């Protein structure tokens, strides 16, 4: 009788264990918990060693932040050397980047810290314009040179660079580095009998975000104006953020207001178009002369 009762209790206990543990997938019995088999002998479940292999998430690709390096305090001669170095190398960045400053991206205060180490003066205008002046020897320029920065919400939006006499950024340099321009203009201040005849050559790279201009004195001939561009002639720049159409439109309005002379597409005054202009200037290391029809300049 006692054996039957014992077996009855065992059967009841088994049913309770199956009810509690057989259906609960999230509940786990400790691996060393003792239990009984049907023979009534006490035994332990085997102890398992679980090896967990860590899952390594791929490292996100992080674009490094370019930090402008502070320049040391320089002596006057060292400032000139640094100016020449930056004009020749442009701090190894492509236009419209200038000396490491990117229109539409670079904070003006950070740029100012860099410029103060080599500049003669930096204007403190209340408006958006900042003029940065450099004192240079006469072989570069007889006068101080100026770089102009326009600031919008603390960020450089437009940069204007004055011409100098260093043989950098020549017509062939620009053409070979950036390819064919979107447009080529001539600006000729013509008036019959004038002693001077300034001629401007302007290359527009709208998608790159810059225009570069070159200035020489032309010669009046019977039916044309001859304009000869030396192979070491340096250009002046206007640089802007390529995706900022407002900056581009502002530049066009600025040019029209400051320089009242009419701009002509090169094909309007000469027998050149963009392709022939590119081939002529990019592959020639000598002085290149072009001829503009004089009668089309009378307007």
C-alpha positions as CSV (number, residue, x, y, z in Angstrom):
1,X,0.0,0.0,0.0
2,X,2.8,2.3,1.0
3,X,4.6,1.5,-2.4
4,X,1.4,2.4,-4.3
5,X,1.1,5.8,-2.4
6,X,4.8,6.5,-3.1
7,X,4.4,5.8,-6.8
8,X,1.2,7.9,-6.8
9,X,3.1,10.9,-5.4
10,X,6.0,10.3,-7.8
11,X,3.5,10.4,-10.7
12,X,1.9,13.5,-9.4
13,X,5.2,15.3,-9.0
14,X,6.2,14.3,-12.5
15,X,3.0,15.8,-13.9
16,X,3.6,19.0,-12.0
17,X,7.2,19.3,-13.3
18,X,6.1,18.7,-16.9
19,X,3.4,21.3,-16.6
20,X,5.8,23.9,-15.1
21,X,8.9,23.3,-17.3
22,X,7.8,21.5,-20.4
23,X,5.8,24.5,-21.9
24,X,7.8,27.5,-20.6
25,X,10.4,28.2,-23.3
26,X,11.8,31.2,-21.6
27,X,12.3,29.6,-18.3
28,X,15.5,27.5,-17.8
29,X,16.3,25.0,-15.1
30,X,19.7,25.4,-13.6
31,X,21.9,22.8,-15.3
32,X,23.1,21.3,-12.0
33,X,19.6,21.0,-10.4
34,X,19.0,17.4,-9.2
35,X,16.0,15.4,-10.5
36,X,14.8,11.8,-10.4
37,X,14.4,9.3,-13.2
38,X,11.7,6.7,-13.5
39,X,13.9,4.2,-11.7
40,X,13.8,6.2,-8.5
41,X,17.6,6.8,-8.5
42,X,18.9,10.3,-7.9
43,X,21.2,11.7,-10.7
44,X,22.5,15.0,-11.9
45,X,21.9,16.4,-15.4
46,X,25.3,16.9,-17.3
47,X,27.0,20.2,-16.9
48,X,27.5,22.0,-20.2
49,X,30.2,24.5,-21.0
50,X,28.8,27.3,-23.2
51,X,31.3,29.2,-25.4
52,X,30.0,32.7,-26.4
53,X,31.6,34.2,-29.5
54,X,31.3,38.0,-29.3
55,X,29.7,39.7,-32.3
56,X,31.9,42.5,-33.6
57,X,30.0,45.3,-35.2
58,X,31.8,46.8,-38.2
59,X,33.6,50.0,-37.5
60,X,31.8,53.0,-39.0
61,X,33.8,54.9,-41.5
62,X,34.5,58.3,-40.0
63,X,35.6,61.2,-42.2
64,X,38.4,63.0,-40.3
65,X,37.7,66.6,-39.4
66,X,40.3,68.9,-40.9
67,X,41.7,71.1,-38.2
68,X,43.5,74.2,-39.3
69,X,47.0,74.2,-37.9
70,X,48.0,77.4,-36.1
71,X,51.0,79.1,-37.7
72,X,53.8,80.3,-35.5
73,X,54.5,84.0,-35.0
74,X,56.6,85.1,-38.0
75,X,59.1,87.8,-38.6
76,X,58.4,90.2,-41.6
77,X,60.8,88.3,-43.9
78,X,59.2,85.0,-42.8
79,X,55.7,86.4,-43.5
80,X,56.7,87.2,-47.1
81,X,58.2,83.7,-47.5
82,X,55.0,82.1,-46.2
83,X,52.8,84.3,-48.5
84,X,54.8,83.2,-51.5
85,X,54.6,79.5,-50.4
86,X,50.9,79.7,-50.0
87,X,50.4,81.4,-53.3
88,X,52.5,78.8,-55.0
89,X,51.0,75.7,-53.3
90,X,47.5,77.0,-52.2
91,X,48.0,74.8,-49.2
92,X,47.5,71.8,-51.5
93,X,43.8,72.3,-52.0
94,X,41.9,72.8,-55.2
95,X,39.8,75.8,-56.0
96,X,37.4,77.2,-54.8
97,X,39.4,76.3,-51.6
98,X,41.9,79.0,-50.9
99,X,44.9,78.4,-48.5
100,X,42.8,75.7,-46.8
101,X,39.7,77.9,-46.5
102,X,36.5,76.5,-48.2
103,X,33.7,78.9,-49.1
104,X,30.5,77.8,-47.6
105,X,32.3,75.7,-45.0
106,X,35.1,77.4,-43.1
107,X,34.5,79.3,-40.0
108,X,35.8,82.9,-40.3
109,X,37.2,83.1,-36.8
110,X,39.4,80.0,-37.4
111,X,40.5,81.4,-40.8
112,X,41.3,84.7,-39.2
113,X,43.6,83.1,-36.6
114,X,45.6,81.7,-39.5
115,X,45.6,84.9,-41.5
116,X,46.7,87.1,-38.6
117,X,50.1,85.3,-38.5
118,X,51.1,86.7,-41.9
119,X,48.8,89.6,-42.7
120,X,49.6,93.2,-42.2
121,X,46.1,94.1,-41.2
122,X,42.6,92.7,-41.1
123,X,39.6,95.1,-41.3
124,X,37.0,94.9,-38.6
125,X,34.0,96.1,-40.6
126,X,30.5,95.8,-39.1
127,X,29.2,94.5,-42.5
128,X,29.9,91.1,-44.1
129,X,33.2,92.2,-45.7
130,X,36.7,91.6,-44.3
131,X,39.8,93.0,-46.1
132,X,43.1,91.2,-45.3
133,X,46.1,93.2,-46.4
134,X,49.6,91.9,-47.0
135,X,52.9,93.8,-47.3
136,X,55.0,92.3,-50.0
137,X,58.3,93.3,-51.8
138,X,58.1,95.3,-55.0
139,X,59.0,92.3,-57.2
140,X,55.6,90.9,-56.2
141,X,53.6,94.1,-56.1
142,X,54.5,97.8,-55.7
143,X,51.6,98.2,-53.3
144,X,50.1,96.2,-50.5
145,X,48.0,93.3,-51.7
146,X,44.4,92.6,-50.5
147,X,42.4,89.5,-50.1
148,X,38.7,90.1,-49.5
149,X,36.4,87.7,-47.5
150,X,32.6,87.9,-47.3
151,X,31.1,86.4,-44.2
152,X,27.6,85.0,-43.8
153,X,26.5,83.7,-40.4
154,X,30.1,83.3,-39.3
155,X,31.1,81.3,-42.4
156,X,33.2,82.4,-45.3
157,X,30.9,82.7,-48.3
158,X,33.0,84.4,-51.0
159,X,36.7,85.1,-51.4
160,X,38.2,87.6,-53.7
161,X,42.0,87.5,-54.5
162,X,43.9,90.4,-56.0
163,X,46.3,90.0,-58.8
164,X,50.0,89.9,-58.1
165,X,53.2,89.4,-60.1
166,X,54.0,85.9,-59.0
167,X,54.0,83.4,-61.9
168,X,51.4,81.2,-60.5
169,X,47.8,80.4,-61.5
170,X,48.6,81.3,-65.1
171,X,46.2,80.7,-67.9
172,X,47.8,77.4,-68.9
173,X,48.1,76.4,-65.2
174,X,44.3,76.8,-64.8
175,X,43.4,75.2,-68.1
176,X,45.6,72.1,-67.5
177,X,44.4,71.7,-63.9
178,X,40.6,72.3,-64.3
179,X,40.0,71.7,-68.0
180,X,37.8,73.7,-70.3
181,X,36.0,76.6,-68.7
182,X,32.2,77.0,-69.0
183,X,32.6,80.4,-70.5
184,X,35.4,82.7,-71.7
185,X,34.9,86.5,-71.7
186,X,36.9,89.5,-72.9
187,X,36.5,92.9,-71.3
188,X,38.0,95.7,-73.3
189,X,37.8,99.4,-72.2
190,X,38.0,100.8,-75.7
191,X,37.8,104.5,-76.7
192,X,39.5,105.8,-79.8
193,X,42.7,107.7,-79.1
194,X,43.2,106.5,-75.5
195,X,46.8,106.1,-74.4
196,X,45.9,103.0,-72.4
197,X,43.8,100.1,-73.5
198,X,43.1,97.7,-70.6
199,X,42.0,94.2,-71.7
200,X,40.7,91.6,-69.3
201,X,40.4,87.8,-70.0
202,X,38.0,86.0,-67.7
203,X,37.6,82.3,-67.4
204,X,34.4,81.1,-65.7
205,X,34.2,77.7,-64.0
206,X,30.6,77.8,-62.6
207,X,30.5,74.1,-61.5
208,X,33.9,74.5,-59.7
209,X,32.8,77.7,-58.0
210,X,35.4,80.2,-59.3
211,X,36.3,82.7,-62.0
212,X,39.8,83.8,-62.7
213,X,40.7,87.0,-64.6
214,X,43.9,88.3,-66.2
215,X,44.7,91.9,-67.2
216,X,47.0,93.3,-69.8
217,X,47.4,96.4,-71.9
218,X,46.2,95.9,-75.4
219,X,47.4,97.5,-78.6
220,X,45.1,99.3,-81.1
221,X,45.6,98.3,-84.7
222,X,43.7,99.4,-87.7
223,X,40.8,97.0,-87.5
224,X,41.4,95.2,-84.3
225,X,42.7,95.2,-80.8
226,X,45.7,93.0,-80.1
227,X,45.9,91.4,-76.7
228,X,49.0,89.4,-75.8
229,X,49.1,87.3,-72.7
230,X,52.5,86.3,-71.3
231,X,52.9,82.8,-70.1
232,X,53.8,83.9,-66.6
233,X,50.8,86.2,-66.1
234,X,49.1,85.6,-62.7
235,X,45.3,85.7,-62.3
236,X,43.0,87.2,-59.7
237,X,40.1,85.1,-58.3
238,X,36.6,85.2,-57.1
239,X,35.7,82.0,-55.3
240,X,32.3,80.8,-54.0
241,X,30.5,77.7,-52.8
242,X,29.5,76.0,-56.1
243,X,26.1,74.9,-54.8
244,X,25.2,78.4,-53.5
245,X,23.4,80.0,-56.5
246,X,22.8,83.2,-54.5
247,X,26.6,83.7,-54.2
248,X,27.0,83.2,-58.0
249,X,24.2,85.7,-58.8
250,X,25.6,88.2,-56.3
251,X,29.0,87.9,-58.0
252,X,27.5,88.7,-61.4
253,X,25.7,91.7,-60.1
254,X,28.9,92.9,-58.3
255,X,30.9,92.6,-61.5
256,X,28.3,94.6,-63.5
257,X,28.2,97.3,-60.9
258,X,31.9,97.7,-60.3
259,X,33.1,97.2,-63.8
260,X,30.7,99.0,-66.2
261,X,32.6,97.9,-69.3
262,X,30.8,95.3,-71.3
263,X,31.8,91.7,-71.2
264,X,31.9,89.8,-74.5
265,X,32.0,86.1,-75.1
266,X,35.3,85.4,-76.8
267,X,33.5,84.0,-79.8
268,X,31.8,87.4,-80.3
269,X,35.0,89.3,-80.8
270,X,37.5,86.8,-82.1
271,X,37.7,83.7,-84.3
272,X,38.1,81.5,-81.2
273,X,35.6,79.4,-79.4
274,X,36.1,77.6,-76.1
275,X,37.6,74.5,-77.7
276,X,40.1,76.5,-79.9
277,X,40.9,78.8,-77.0
278,X,41.7,75.9,-74.7
279,X,43.9,74.2,-77.3
280,X,45.8,77.4,-78.0
281,X,46.4,78.5,-74.4
282,X,46.8,75.1,-72.6
283,X,49.5,73.8,-74.9
284,X,51.5,77.0,-75.3
285,X,54.3,78.0,-72.9
286,X,55.0,81.2,-74.8
287,X,53.1,84.5,-75.0
288,X,49.8,84.1,-76.8
289,X,48.1,86.9,-78.8
290,X,44.5,87.2,-79.8
291,X,42.8,89.8,-81.9
292,X,39.4,91.4,-81.2
293,X,37.4,93.1,-83.9
294,X,37.4,96.7,-83.1
295,X,34.1,97.7,-84.7
296,X,32.2,95.4,-82.3
297,X,33.6,97.3,-79.4
298,X,31.8,100.5,-80.3
299,X,28.5,100.4,-78.3
